[in-house]
Amino acid sequence: MTAFQRKVARIVRGIPRGTTLSYGEVALRAGKPGGARAVVAALHTLGDIPWWRVARWDGTLAPQVARLQATLLRQEGWNGRKSKISPRRREGREGF
């Protein structure tokens, strides 16, 4: 496992149940701005992590697994709308 994959795993495990982060936000927190595709690749290779808590930048779910992802998120209390975590404070936006 690479250092980047370890960071992605730690970040994704830390996403609260029923909420999502974008692939880009996970990449940013892992120290690789613009690395959304690298996060996708990492999630494909990592095993036991809650991959379903990572969504597209606009909060939509990946079409290939949307049904399963939505089911898993709903089991955690996701309502399909306002369950995205606010990004960290950057570029004038506030978050946690």
Number of C-alpha atoms within 10 A of each C-alpha: 8 8 9 16 18 14 18 26 22 14 17 21 15 12 18 14 17 20 23 26 24 22 24 22 25 28 22 18 14 20 13 15 12 14 17 19 12 18 26 18 12 19 21 10 11 15 10 9 15 18 19 22 26 26 23 15 14 9 19 15 21 14 8 8 10 14 12 12 20 20 13 18 21 15 12 14 13 19 13 16 9 10 17 21 17 13 16 14 10 8 6 7 9 10 10 7
